[in-house]
Amino acid sequence: KLDNVVLGFKELADYESMNPYFGALIGRYGNRIGGAKFTLDGTQYQLAANNGPNSLHGGAKGFDKVVWSVEPLSSVS
């Protein structure tokens, strides 16, 4: 028997007000970036802090905050 076992809410408003990250994409990165900054190839990048002094799960505009539109790429995708 097939059944939906994915945790989630029925209404978009519930995701916006009670975000337990059900069905969320992790990005641009997962976990915390300490001090909300990092260095890559000699260049230091400053991120928005959203978890005390750190940046957590993509920051205030992480992928979990985006309402995505999807479309099939083929009839079997």
N, CA, C, O and CB atoms as a CASP TS submission, in Angstrom:
PFRMAT TS
TARGET T0000
AUTHOR 0000-0000-0000
METHOD Language model
MODEL 1
PARENT N/A
ATOM      1  N   LYS     1       0.842  -1.182   0.000  1.00  0.00           N
ATOM      2  CA  LYS     1       0.000   0.000   0.000  1.00  0.00           C
ATOM      3  C   LYS     1       0.887   1.246   0.000  1.00  0.00           C
ATOM      4  O   LYS     1       1.796   1.368   0.821  1.00  0.00           O
ATOM      5  CB  LYS     1      -0.958  -0.002   1.222  1.00  0.00           C
ATOM      6  N   LEU     2       0.618   2.162  -0.922  1.00  0.00           N
ATOM      7  CA  LEU     2       1.318   3.443  -0.963  1.00  0.00           C
ATOM      8  C   LEU     2       0.593   4.442  -0.075  1.00  0.00           C
ATOM      9  O   LEU     2      -0.636   4.472  -0.027  1.00  0.00           O
ATOM     10  CB  LEU     2       1.421   3.975  -2.414  1.00  0.00           C
ATOM     11  N   ASP     3       1.367   5.256   0.624  1.00  0.00           N
ATOM     12  CA  ASP     3       0.774   6.284   1.470  1.00  0.00           C
ATOM     13  C   ASP     3       1.753   7.446   1.602  1.00  0.00           C
ATOM     14  O   ASP     3       2.963   7.257   1.476  1.00  0.00           O
ATOM     15  CB  ASP     3       0.401   5.711   2.866  1.00  0.00           C
ATOM     16  N   ASN     4       1.247   8.617   1.850  1.00  0.00           N
ATOM     17  CA  ASN     4       2.079   9.800   2.045  1.00  0.00           C
ATOM     18  C   ASN     4       2.600   9.791   3.481  1.00  0.00           C
ATOM     19  O   ASN     4       1.820   9.877   4.429  1.00  0.00           O
ATOM     20  CB  ASN     4       1.278  11.113   1.744  1.00  0.00           C
ATOM     21  N   VAL     5       3.905   9.688   3.638  1.00  0.00           N
ATOM     22  CA  VAL     5       4.504   9.668   4.972  1.00  0.00           C
ATOM     23  C   VAL     5       5.364  10.909   5.228  1.00  0.00           C
ATOM     24  O   VAL     5       6.137  10.944   6.185  1.00  0.00           O
ATOM     25  CB  VAL     5       5.348   8.406   5.149  1.00  0.00           C
ATOM     26  N   VAL     6       5.230  11.916   4.380  1.00  0.00           N
ATOM     27  CA  VAL     6       6.006  13.145   4.521  1.00  0.00           C
ATOM     28  C   VAL     6       5.313  14.058   5.531  1.00  0.00           C
ATOM     29  O   VAL     6       4.115  14.321   5.423  1.00  0.00           O
ATOM     30  CB  VAL     6       6.173  13.864   3.146  1.00  0.00           C
ATOM     31  N   LEU     7       6.079  14.539   6.515  1.00  0.00           N
ATOM     32  CA  LEU     7       5.522  15.475   7.483  1.00  0.00           C
ATOM     33  C   LEU     7       5.338  16.833   6.824  1.00  0.00           C
ATOM     34  O   LEU     7       6.194  17.280   6.061  1.00  0.00           O
ATOM     35  CB  LEU     7       6.430  15.590   8.728  1.00  0.00           C
ATOM     36  N   GLY     8       4.229  17.482   7.119  1.00  0.00           N
ATOM     37  CA  GLY     8       4.000  18.794   6.541  1.00  0.00           C
ATOM     38  C   GLY     8       2.685  19.383   6.997  1.00  0.00           C
ATOM     39  O   GLY     8       1.932  18.765   7.750  1.00  0.00           O
ATOM     40  N   PHE     9       2.424  20.581   6.529  1.00  0.00           N
ATOM     41  CA  PHE     9       1.179  21.287   6.819  1.00  0.00           C
ATOM     42  C   PHE     9       0.314  21.321   5.570  1.00  0.00           C
ATOM     43  O   PHE     9       0.807  21.142   4.456  1.00  0.00           O
ATOM     44  CB  PHE     9       1.459  22.722   7.328  1.00  0.00           C
ATOM     45  N   LYS    10      -0.975  21.552   5.764  1.00  0.00           N
ATOM     46  CA  LYS    10      -1.890  21.640   4.624  1.00  0.00           C
ATOM     47  C   LYS    10      -1.906  23.033   4.009  1.00  0.00           C
ATOM     48  O   LYS    10      -2.218  23.186   2.828  1.00  0.00           O
ATOM     49  CB  LYS    10      -3.296  21.254   5.050  1.00  0.00           C
ATOM     50  N   GLU    11      -1.571  24.048   4.799  1.00  0.00           N
ATOM     51  CA  GLU    11      -1.663  25.434   4.347  1.00  0.00           C
ATOM     52  C   GLU    11      -0.293  26.116   4.369  1.00  0.00           C
ATOM     53  O   GLU    11       0.497  25.891   5.285  1.00  0.00           O
ATOM     54  CB  GLU    11      -2.653  26.213   5.222  1.00  0.00           C
ATOM     55  N   LEU    12      -0.011  26.949   3.360  1.00  0.00           N
ATOM     56  CA  LEU    12       1.246  27.690   3.284  1.00  0.00           C
ATOM     57  C   LEU    12       1.442  28.577   4.513  1.00  0.00           C
ATOM     58  O   LEU    12       2.565  28.707   5.001  1.00  0.00           O
ATOM     59  CB  LEU    12       1.283  28.540   2.012  1.00  0.00           C
ATOM     60  N   ALA    13       0.385  29.180   5.014  1.00  0.00           N
ATOM     61  CA  ALA    13       0.488  30.079   6.169  1.00  0.00           C
ATOM     62  C   ALA    13       1.077  29.369   7.384  1.00  0.00           C
ATOM     63  O   ALA    13       1.780  29.992   8.180  1.00  0.00           O
ATOM     64  CB  ALA    13      -0.886  30.650   6.520  1.00  0.00           C
ATOM     65  N   ASP    14       0.801  28.082   7.535  1.00  0.00           N
ATOM     66  CA  ASP    14       1.356  27.331   8.663  1.00  0.00           C
ATOM     67  C   ASP    14       2.871  27.191   8.550  1.00  0.00           C
ATOM     68  O   ASP    14       3.569  27.236   9.562  1.00  0.00           O
ATOM     69  CB  ASP    14       0.711  25.947   8.747  1.00  0.00           C
ATOM     70  N   TYR    15       3.385  27.024   7.343  1.00  0.00           N
ATOM     71  CA  TYR    15       4.837  26.972   7.147  1.00  0.00           C
ATOM     72  C   TYR    15       5.470  28.313   7.493  1.00  0.00           C
ATOM     73  O   TYR    15       6.578  28.362   8.028  1.00  0.00           O
ATOM     74  CB  TYR    15       5.177  26.583   5.696  1.00  0.00           C
ATOM     75  N   GLU    16       4.770  29.394   7.187  1.00  0.00           N
ATOM     76  CA  GLU    16       5.312  30.732   7.425  1.00  0.00           C
ATOM     77  C   GLU    16       5.327  31.094   8.907  1.00  0.00           C
ATOM     78  O   GLU    16       6.210  31.826   9.352  1.00  0.00           O
ATOM     79  CB  GLU    16       4.506  31.762   6.656  1.00  0.00           C
ATOM     80  N   SER    17       4.363  30.592   9.674  1.00  0.00           N
ATOM     81  CA  SER    17       4.271  30.982  11.081  1.00  0.00           C
ATOM     82  C   SER    17       4.883  29.969  12.045  1.00  0.00           C
ATOM     83  O   SER    17       5.308  30.353  13.134  1.00  0.00           O
ATOM     84  CB  SER    17       2.838  31.196  11.445  1.00  0.00           C
ATOM     85  N   MET    18       4.943  28.690  11.680  1.00  0.00           N
ATOM     86  CA  MET    18       5.448  27.652  12.580  1.00  0.00           C
ATOM     87  C   MET    18       6.486  26.816  11.845  1.00  0.00           C
ATOM     88  O   MET    18       6.212  25.664  11.509  1.00  0.00           O
ATOM     89  CB  MET    18       4.291  26.753  13.107  1.00  0.00           C
ATOM     90  N   ASN    19       7.651  27.354  11.590  1.00  0.00           N
ATOM     91  CA  ASN    19       8.593  26.687  10.699  1.00  0.00           C
ATOM     92  C   ASN    19       9.440  25.626  11.393  1.00  0.00           C
ATOM     93  O   ASN    19      10.493  25.947  11.942  1.00  0.00           O
ATOM     94  CB  ASN    19       9.490  27.701  10.071  1.00  0.00           C
ATOM     95  N   PRO    20       8.996  24.354  11.379  1.00  0.00           N
ATOM     96  CA  PRO    20       9.843  23.272  11.894  1.00  0.00           C
ATOM     97  C   PRO    20      10.691  22.650  10.786  1.00  0.00           C
ATOM     98  O   PRO    20      11.265  21.577  10.972  1.00  0.00           O
ATOM     99  CB  PRO    20       8.979  22.192  12.557  1.00  0.00           C
ATOM    100  N   TYR    21      10.773  23.317   9.639  1.00  0.00           N
ATOM    101  CA  TYR    21      11.565  22.873   8.480  1.00  0.00           C
ATOM    102  C   TYR    21      11.001  21.613   7.827  1.00  0.00           C
ATOM    103  O   TYR    21      11.752  20.859   7.209  1.00  0.00           O
ATOM    104  CB  TYR    21      13.002  22.620   8.901  1.00  0.00           C
ATOM    105  N   PHE    22       9.683  21.366   7.950  1.00  0.00           N
ATOM    106  CA  PHE    22       9.064  20.250   7.228  1.00  0.00           C
ATOM    107  C   PHE    22       9.197  20.500   5.736  1.00  0.00           C
ATOM    108  O   PHE    22       8.833  21.576   5.261  1.00  0.00           O
ATOM    109  CB  PHE    22       7.565  20.075   7.628  1.00  0.00           C
ATOM    110  N   GLY    23       9.705  19.541   4.993  1.00  0.00           N
ATOM    111  CA  GLY    23       9.793  19.634   3.543  1.00  0.00           C
ATOM    112  C   GLY    23      10.741  20.698   3.030  1.00  0.00           C
ATOM    113  O   GLY    23      10.678  21.060   1.855  1.00  0.00           O
ATOM    114  N   ALA    24      11.616  21.207   3.879  1.00  0.00           N
ATOM    115  CA  ALA    24      12.485  22.320   3.492  1.00  0.00           C
ATOM    116  C   ALA    24      13.723  21.851   2.747  1.00  0.00           C
ATOM    117  O   ALA    24      14.228  20.751   2.971  1.00  0.00           O
ATOM    118  CB  ALA    24      12.897  23.108   4.717  1.00  0.00           C
ATOM    119  N   LEU    25      14.195  22.703   1.867  1.00  0.00           N
ATOM    120  CA  LEU    25      15.506  22.507   1.253  1.00  0.00           C
ATOM    121  C   LEU    25      16.555  23.136   2.157  1.00  0.00           C
ATOM    122  O   LEU    25      16.319  24.191   2.746  1.00  0.00           O
ATOM    123  CB  LEU    25      15.562  23.120  -0.185  1.00  0.00           C
ATOM    124  N   ILE    26      17.694  22.503   2.267  1.00  0.00           N
ATOM    125  CA  ILE    26      18.786  23.084   3.039  1.00  0.00           C
ATOM    126  C   ILE    26      19.675  23.844   2.075  1.00  0.00           C
ATOM    127  O   ILE    26      20.179  23.275   1.106  1.00  0.00           O
ATOM    128  CB  ILE    26      19.592  21.990   3.816  1.00  0.00           C
ATOM    129  N   GLY    27      19.864  25.087   2.330  1.00  0.00           N
ATOM    130  CA  GLY    27      20.745  25.845   1.457  1.00  0.00           C
ATOM    131  C   GLY    27      20.708  27.303   1.792  1.00  0.00           C
ATOM    132  O   GLY    27      19.806  27.810   2.458  1.00  0.00           O
ATOM    133  N   ARG    28      21.595  27.866   1.366  1.00  0.00           N
ATOM    134  CA  ARG    28      22.721  27.548   0.511  1.00  0.00           C
ATOM    135  C   ARG    28      23.717  26.657   1.218  1.00  0.00           C
ATOM    136  O   ARG    28      24.590  26.081   0.567  1.00  0.00           O
ATOM    137  CB  ARG    28      23.397  28.808   0.044  1.00  0.00           C
ATOM    138  N   TYR    29      23.617  26.529   2.497  1.00  0.00           N
ATOM    139  CA  TYR    29      24.484  25.641   3.281  1.00  0.00           C
ATOM    140  C   TYR    29      23.682  25.148   4.476  1.00  0.00           C
ATOM    141  O   TYR    29      22.713  25.789   4.883  1.00  0.00           O
ATOM    142  CB  TYR    29      25.802  26.373   3.744  1.00  0.00           C
ATOM    143  N   GLY    30      24.081  24.012   5.041  1.00  0.00           N
ATOM    144  CA  GLY    30      23.457  23.474   6.239  1.00  0.00           C
ATOM    145  C   GLY    30      24.352  23.714   7.450  1.00  0.00           C
ATOM    146  O   GLY    30      25.576  23.772   7.335  1.00  0.00           O
ATOM    147  N   ASN    31      23.720  23.853   8.606  1.00  0.00           N
ATOM    148  CA  ASN    31      24.392  24.075   9.883  1.00  0.00           C
ATOM    149  C   ASN    31      24.810  25.538  10.021  1.00  0.00           C
ATOM    150  O   ASN    31      24.330  26.403   9.289  1.00  0.00           O
ATOM    151  CB  ASN    31      25.617  23.153  10.016  1.00  0.00           C
ATOM    152  N   ARG    32      25.701  25.798  10.957  1.00  0.00           N
ATOM    153  CA  ARG    32      26.093  27.172  11.277  1.00  0.00           C
ATOM    154  C   ARG    32      27.443  27.537  10.674  1.00  0.00           C
ATOM    155  O   ARG    32      28.354  26.713  10.597  1.00  0.00           O
ATOM    156  CB  ARG    32      26.137  27.367  12.781  1.00  0.00           C
ATOM    157  N   ILE    33      27.545  28.776  10.255  1.00  0.00           N
ATOM    158  CA  ILE    33      28.840  29.340   9.890  1.00  0.00           C
ATOM    159  C   ILE    33      29.189  30.318  11.007  1.00  0.00           C
ATOM    160  O   ILE    33      28.549  31.357  11.173  1.00  0.00           O
ATOM    161  CB  ILE    33      28.812  30.049   8.455  1.00  0.00           C
ATOM    162  N   GLY    34      30.222  29.958  11.768  1.00  0.00           N
ATOM    163  CA  GLY    34      30.616  30.722  12.949  1.00  0.00           C
ATOM    164  C   GLY    34      30.987  32.151  12.615  1.00  0.00           C
ATOM    165  O   GLY    34      31.723  32.421  11.666  1.00  0.00           O
ATOM    166  N   GLY    35      30.454  33.069  13.429  1.00  0.00           N
ATOM    167  CA  GLY    35      30.751  34.481  13.228  1.00  0.00           C
ATOM    168  C   GLY    35      30.143  35.051  11.967  1.00  0.00           C
ATOM    169  O   GLY    35      30.409  36.201  11.617  1.00  0.00           O
ATOM    170  N   ALA    36      29.323  34.259  11.270  1.00  0.00           N
ATOM    171  CA  ALA    36      28.648  34.675  10.034  1.00  0.00           C
ATOM    172  C   ALA    36      29.632  35.173   8.976  1.00  0.00           C
ATOM    173  O   ALA    36      29.327  36.092   8.216  1.00  0.00           O
ATOM    174  CB  ALA    36      27.630  35.766  10.338  1.00  0.00           C
ATOM    175  N   LYS    37      30.822  34.554   8.936  1.00  0.00           N
ATOM    176  CA  LYS    37      31.790  34.922   7.895  1.00  0.00           C
ATOM    177  C   LYS    37      32.674  33.722   7.589  1.00  0.00           C
ATOM    178  O   LYS    37      32.873  32.841   8.426  1.00  0.00           O
ATOM    179  CB  LYS    37      32.656  36.144   8.336  1.00  0.00           C
ATOM    180  N   PHE    38      33.197  33.709   6.376  1.00  0.00           N
ATOM    181  CA  PHE    38      34.117  32.654   5.966  1.00  0.00           C
ATOM    182  C   PHE    38      35.061  33.210   4.913  1.00  0.00           C
ATOM    183  O   PHE    38      34.798  34.248   4.307  1.00  0.00           O
ATOM    184  CB  PHE    38      33.350  31.414   5.424  1.00  0.00           C
ATOM    185  N   THR    39      36.161  32.504   4.706  1.00  0.00           N
ATOM    186  CA  THR    39      37.145  32.891   3.702  1.00  0.00           C
ATOM    187  C   THR    39      37.240  31.792   2.660  1.00  0.00           C
ATOM    188  O   THR    39      37.377  30.617   3.000  1.00  0.00           O
ATOM    189  CB  THR    39      38.531  33.163   4.348  1.00  0.00           C
ATOM    190  N   LEU    40      37.166  32.171   1.393  1.00  0.00           N
ATOM    191  CA  LEU    40      37.266  31.232   0.281  1.00  0.00           C
ATOM    192  C   LEU    40      38.229  31.812  -0.746  1.00  0.00           C
ATOM    193  O   LEU    40      38.040  32.929  -1.227  1.00  0.00           O
ATOM    194  CB  LEU    40      35.863  30.949  -0.356  1.00  0.00           C
ATOM    195  N   ASP    41      39.244  31.056  -1.071  1.00  0.00           N
ATOM    196  CA  ASP    41      40.257  31.498  -2.041  1.00  0.00           C
ATOM    197  C   ASP    41      40.816  32.879  -1.703  1.00  0.00           C
ATOM    198  O   ASP    41      41.053  33.698  -2.591  1.00  0.00           O
ATOM    199  CB  ASP    41      39.663  31.518  -3.446  1.00  0.00           C
ATOM    200  N   GLY    42      41.024  33.125  -0.408  1.00  0.00           N
ATOM    201  CA  GLY    42      41.635  34.376   0.021  1.00  0.00           C
ATOM    202  C   GLY    42      40.689  35.551   0.163  1.00  0.00           C
ATOM    203  O   GLY    42      41.109  36.626   0.593  1.00  0.00           O
ATOM    204  N   THR    43      39.425  35.376  -0.185  1.00  0.00           N
ATOM    205  CA  THR    43      38.437  36.449  -0.056  1.00  0.00           C
ATOM    206  C   THR    43      37.525  36.151   1.123  1.00  0.00           C
ATOM    207  O   THR    43      36.978  35.053   1.225  1.00  0.00           O
ATOM    208  CB  THR    43      37.609  36.610  -1.362  1.00  0.00           C
ATOM    209  N   GLN    44      37.358  37.127   2.017  1.00  0.00           N
ATOM    210  CA  GLN    44      36.468  36.941   3.158  1.00  0.00           C
ATOM    211  C   GLN    44      35.059  37.411   2.797  1.00  0.00           C
ATOM    212  O   GLN    44      34.874  38.482   2.219  1.00  0.00           O
ATOM    213  CB  GLN    44      36.998  37.706   4.397  1.00  0.00           C
ATOM    214  N   TYR    45      34.077  36.593   3.146  1.00  0.00           N
ATOM    215  CA  TYR    45      32.669  36.888   2.884  1.00  0.00           C
ATOM    216  C   TYR    45      31.951  37.053   4.212  1.00  0.00           C
ATOM    217  O   TYR    45      32.110  36.229   5.113  1.00  0.00           O
ATOM    218  CB  TYR    45      32.004  35.768   2.028  1.00  0.00           C
ATOM    219  N   GLN    46      31.161  38.112   4.337  1.00  0.00           N
ATOM    220  CA  GLN    46      30.356  38.367   5.524  1.00  0.00           C
ATOM    221  C   GLN    46      28.912  37.986   5.211  1.00  0.00           C
ATOM    222  O   GLN    46      28.363  38.407   4.192  1.00  0.00           O
ATOM    223  CB  GLN    46      30.462  39.864   5.975  1.00  0.00           C
ATOM    224  N   LEU    47      28.304  37.198   6.076  1.00  0.00           N
ATOM    225  CA  LEU    47      26.922  36.761   5.905  1.00  0.00           C
ATOM    226  C   LEU    47      26.035  37.453   6.932  1.00  0.00           C
ATOM    227  O   LEU    47      26.528  38.021   7.906  1.00  0.00           O
ATOM    228  CB  LEU    47      26.810  35.223   6.035  1.00  0.00           C
ATOM    229  N   ALA    48      24.742  37.404   6.713  1.00  0.00           N
ATOM    230  CA  ALA    48      23.798  37.926   7.699  1.00  0.00           C
ATOM    231  C   ALA    48      23.735  36.951   8.870  1.00  0.00           C
ATOM    232  O   ALA    48      23.588  35.746   8.667  1.00  0.00           O
ATOM    233  CB  ALA    48      22.379  38.141   7.070  1.00  0.00           C
ATOM    234  N   ALA    49      23.846  37.463  10.086  1.00  0.00           N
ATOM    235  CA  ALA    49      23.730  36.630  11.285  1.00  0.00           C
ATOM    236  C   ALA    49      22.251  36.456  11.618  1.00  0.00           C
ATOM    237  O   ALA    49      21.511  37.436  11.705  1.00  0.00           O
ATOM    238  CB  ALA    49      24.504  37.261  12.491  1.00  0.00           C
ATOM    239  N   ASN    50      21.826  35.212  11.804  1.00  0.00           N
ATOM    240  CA  ASN    50      20.433  34.943  12.165  1.00  0.00           C
ATOM    241  C   ASN    50      20.337  33.930  13.303  1.00  0.00           C
ATOM    242  O   ASN    50      19.250  33.436  13.602  1.00  0.00           O
ATOM    243  CB  ASN    50      19.659  34.434  10.948  1.00  0.00           C
ATOM    244  N   ASN    51      21.464  33.620  13.937  1.00  0.00           N
ATOM    245  CA  ASN    51      21.509  32.659  15.041  1.00  0.00           C
ATOM    246  C   ASN    51      22.579  33.163  16.011  1.00  0.00           C
ATOM    247  O   ASN    51      23.686  32.630  16.076  1.00  0.00           O
ATOM    248  CB  ASN    51      21.824  31.179  14.532  1.00  0.00           C
ATOM    249  N   GLY    52      22.213  34.212  16.766  1.00  0.00           N
ATOM    250  CA  GLY    52      23.218  34.888  17.574  1.00  0.00           C
ATOM    251  C   GLY    52      24.244  35.505  16.637  1.00  0.00           C
ATOM    252  O   GLY    52      23.869  36.210  15.700  1.00  0.00           O
ATOM    253  N   PRO    53      25.531  35.258  16.864  1.00  0.00           N
ATOM    254  CA  PRO    53      26.558  35.823  15.982  1.00  0.00           C
ATOM    255  C   PRO    53      26.797  34.993  14.723  1.00  0.00           C
ATOM    256  O   PRO    53      27.631  35.355  13.893  1.00  0.00           O
ATOM    257  CB  PRO    53      27.853  35.962  16.736  1.00  0.00           C
ATOM    258  N   ASN    54      26.082  33.894  14.576  1.00  0.00           N
ATOM    259  CA  ASN    54      26.316  32.944  13.483  1.00  0.00           C
ATOM    260  C   ASN    54      25.264  33.053  12.391  1.00  0.00           C
ATOM    261  O   ASN    54      24.220  33.681  12.569  1.00  0.00           O
ATOM    262  CB  ASN    54      26.343  31.526  14.021  1.00  0.00           C
ATOM    263  N   SER    55      25.558  32.432  11.267  1.00  0.00           N
ATOM    264  CA  SER    55      24.589  32.318  10.181  1.00  0.00           C
ATOM    265  C   SER    55      24.158  30.856  10.113  1.00  0.00           C
ATOM    266  O   SER    55      25.000  29.964  10.005  1.00  0.00           O
ATOM    267  CB  SER    55      25.192  32.810   8.803  1.00  0.00           C
ATOM    268  N   LEU    56      22.855  30.610  10.175  1.00  0.00           N
ATOM    269  CA  LEU    56      22.309  29.255  10.276  1.00  0.00           C
ATOM    270  C   LEU    56      21.486  28.897   9.043  1.00  0.00           C
ATOM    271  O   LEU    56      20.612  29.662   8.637  1.00  0.00           O
ATOM    272  CB  LEU    56      21.450  29.120  11.536  1.00  0.00           C
ATOM    273  N   HIS    57      21.759  27.746   8.451  1.00  0.00           N
ATOM    274  CA  HIS    57      20.961  27.148   7.373  1.00  0.00           C
ATOM    275  C   HIS    57      20.645  28.112   6.226  1.00  0.00           C
ATOM    276  O   HIS    57      19.498  28.192   5.785  1.00  0.00           O
ATOM    277  CB  HIS    57      19.675  26.621   7.938  1.00  0.00           C
ATOM    278  N   GLY    58      21.628  28.823   5.754  1.00  0.00           N
ATOM    279  CA  GLY    58      21.413  29.711   4.619  1.00  0.00           C
ATOM    280  C   GLY    58      21.027  31.122   4.994  1.00  0.00           C
ATOM    281  O   GLY    58      20.812  31.953   4.111  1.00  0.00           O
ATOM    282  N   GLY    59      20.933  31.418   6.275  1.00  0.00           N
ATOM    283  CA  GLY    59      20.627  32.774   6.713  1.00  0.00           C
ATOM    284  C   GLY    59      19.152  33.121   6.598  1.00  0.00           C
ATOM    285  O   GLY    59      18.306  32.251   6.391  1.00  0.00           O
ATOM    286  N   ALA    60      18.867  34.390   6.734  1.00  0.00           N
ATOM    287  CA  ALA    60      17.484  34.874   6.724  1.00  0.00           C
ATOM    288  C   ALA    60      16.801  34.640   5.379  1.00  0.00           C
ATOM    289  O   ALA    60      15.572  34.602   5.311  1.00  0.00           O
ATOM    290  CB  ALA    60      17.448  36.356   7.064  1.00  0.00           C
ATOM    291  N   LYS    61      17.581  34.482   4.310  1.00  0.00           N
ATOM    292  CA  LYS    61      17.015  34.241   2.983  1.00  0.00           C
ATOM    293  C   LYS    61      17.463  32.884   2.455  1.00  0.00           C
ATOM    294  O   LYS    61      17.758  32.738   1.269  1.00  0.00           O
ATOM    295  CB  LYS    61      17.428  35.358   2.005  1.00  0.00           C
ATOM    296  N   GLY    62      17.512  31.892   3.343  1.00  0.00           N
ATOM    297  CA  GLY    62      17.894  30.537   2.944  1.00  0.00           C
ATOM    298  C   GLY    62      16.850  29.908   2.034  1.00  0.00           C
ATOM    299  O   GLY    62      15.742  30.427   1.894  1.00  0.00           O
ATOM    300  N   PHE    63      17.208  28.795   1.420  1.00  0.00           N
ATOM    301  CA  PHE    63      16.305  28.129   0.477  1.00  0.00           C
ATOM    302  C   PHE    63      15.013  27.665   1.149  1.00  0.00           C
ATOM    303  O   PHE    63      14.007  27.478   0.465  1.00  0.00           O
ATOM    304  CB  PHE    63      17.006  26.939  -0.164  1.00  0.00           C
ATOM    305  N   ASP    64      15.016  27.473   2.474  1.00  0.00           N
ATOM    306  CA  ASP    64      13.793  27.063   3.170  1.00  0.00           C
ATOM    307  C   ASP    64      12.748  28.172   3.204  1.00  0.00           C
ATOM    308  O   ASP    64      11.592  27.907   3.536  1.00  0.00           O
ATOM    309  CB  ASP    64      14.121  26.631   4.587  1.00  0.00           C
ATOM    310  N   LYS    65      13.121  29.404   2.871  1.00  0.00           N
ATOM    311  CA  LYS    65      12.188  30.539   2.874  1.00  0.00           C
ATOM    312  C   LYS    65      11.585  30.806   1.497  1.00  0.00           C
ATOM    313  O   LYS    65      10.759  31.707   1.350  1.00  0.00           O
ATOM    314  CB  LYS    65      12.897  31.789   3.365  1.00  0.00           C
ATOM    315  N   VAL    66      11.987  30.038   0.493  1.00  0.00           N
ATOM    316  CA  VAL    66      11.557  30.274  -0.884  1.00  0.00           C
ATOM    317  C   VAL    66      10.347  29.404  -1.210  1.00  0.00           C
ATOM    318  O   VAL    66      10.317  28.221  -0.870  1.00  0.00           O
ATOM    319  CB  VAL    66      12.710  29.989  -1.874  1.00  0.00           C
ATOM    320  N   VAL    67       9.359  29.986  -1.864  1.00  0.00           N
ATOM    321  CA  VAL    67       8.252  29.206  -2.413  1.00  0.00           C
ATOM    322  C   VAL    67       8.647  28.870  -3.843  1.00  0.00           C
ATOM    323  O   VAL    67       8.708  29.748  -4.704  1.00  0.00           O
ATOM    324  CB  VAL    67       6.867  29.992  -2.348  1.00  0.00           C
ATOM    325  N   TRP    68       8.913  27.602  -4.084  1.00  0.00           N
ATOM    326  CA  TRP    68       9.446  27.152  -5.369  1.00  0.00           C
ATOM    327  C   TRP    68       8.326  26.796  -6.338  1.00  0.00           C
ATOM    328  O   TRP    68       7.295  26.256  -5.938  1.00  0.00           O
ATOM    329  CB  TRP    68      10.367  25.949  -5.171  1.00  0.00           C
ATOM    330  N   SER    69       8.535  27.098  -7.594  1.00  0.00           N
ATOM    331  CA  SER    69       7.648  26.650  -8.668  1.00  0.00           C
ATOM    332  C   SER    69       8.353  25.497  -9.366  1.00  0.00           C
ATOM    333  O   SER    69       9.553  25.559  -9.633  1.00  0.00           O
ATOM    334  CB  SER    69       7.304  27.821  -9.680  1.00  0.00           C
ATOM    335  N   VAL    70       7.606  24.460  -9.655  1.00  0.00           N
ATOM    336  CA  VAL    70       8.206  23.298 -10.317  1.00  0.00           C
ATOM    337  C   VAL    70       7.461  23.000 -11.607  1.00  0.00           C
ATOM    338  O   VAL    70       6.285  23.332 -11.758  1.00  0.00           O
ATOM    339  CB  VAL    70       8.192  22.061  -9.386  1.00  0.00           C
ATOM    340  N   GLU    71       8.156  22.379 -12.518  1.00  0.00           N
ATOM    341  CA  GLU    71       7.536  21.927 -13.752  1.00  0.00           C
ATOM    342  C   GLU    71       8.258  20.667 -14.201  1.00  0.00           C
ATOM    343  O   GLU    71       9.459  20.523 -13.971  1.00  0.00           O
ATOM    344  CB  GLU    71       7.580  23.034 -14.855  1.00  0.00           C
ATOM    345  N   PRO    72       7.541  19.764 -14.834  1.00  0.00           N
ATOM    346  CA  PRO    72       8.181  18.518 -15.279  1.00  0.00           C
ATOM    347  C   PRO    72       9.174  18.786 -16.409  1.00  0.00           C
ATOM    348  O   PRO    72       8.945  19.640 -17.266  1.00  0.00           O
ATOM    349  CB  PRO    72       7.118  17.501 -15.741  1.00  0.00           C
ATOM    350  N   LEU    73      10.271  18.045 -16.395  1.00  0.00           N
ATOM    351  CA  LEU    73      11.252  18.144 -17.469  1.00  0.00           C
ATOM    352  C   LEU    73      10.940  17.168 -18.591  1.00  0.00           C
ATOM    353  O   LEU    73      11.316  17.386 -19.743  1.00  0.00           O
ATOM    354  CB  LEU    73      12.654  17.892 -16.933  1.00  0.00           C
ATOM    355  N   SER    74      10.252  16.094 -18.246  1.00  0.00           N
ATOM    356  CA  SER    74       9.821  15.114 -19.240  1.00  0.00           C
ATOM    357  C   SER    74       8.620  14.372 -18.682  1.00  0.00           C
ATOM    358  O   SER    74       8.238  14.579 -17.530  1.00  0.00           O
ATOM    359  CB  SER    74      10.975  14.122 -19.605  1.00  0.00           C
ATOM    360  N   SER    75       8.037  13.529 -19.474  1.00  0.00           N
ATOM    361  CA  SER    75       6.842  12.809 -19.034  1.00  0.00           C
ATOM    362  C   SER    75       7.158  11.764 -17.971  1.00  0.00           C
ATOM    363  O   SER    75       6.242  11.250 -17.329  1.00  0.00           O
ATOM    364  CB  SER    75       6.170  12.144 -20.218  1.00  0.00           C
ATOM    365  N   VAL    76       8.436  11.437 -17.771  1.00  0.00           N
ATOM    366  CA  VAL    76       8.795  10.424 -16.779  1.00  0.00           C
ATOM    367  C   VAL    76       9.577  11.005 -15.600  1.00  0.00           C
ATOM    368  O   VAL    76      10.059  10.251 -14.754  1.00  0.00           O
ATOM    369  CB  VAL    76       9.607   9.329 -17.435  1.00  0.00           C
ATOM    370  N   SER    77       9.710  12.323 -15.531  1.00  0.00           N
ATOM    371  CA  SER    77      10.472  12.909 -14.416  1.00  0.00           C
ATOM    372  C   SER    77       9.567  13.229 -13.246  1.00  0.00           C
ATOM    373  O   SER    77      10.034  13.727 -12.222  1.00  0.00           O
ATOM    374  CB  SER    77      11.203  14.177 -14.867  1.00  0.00           C
TER
END
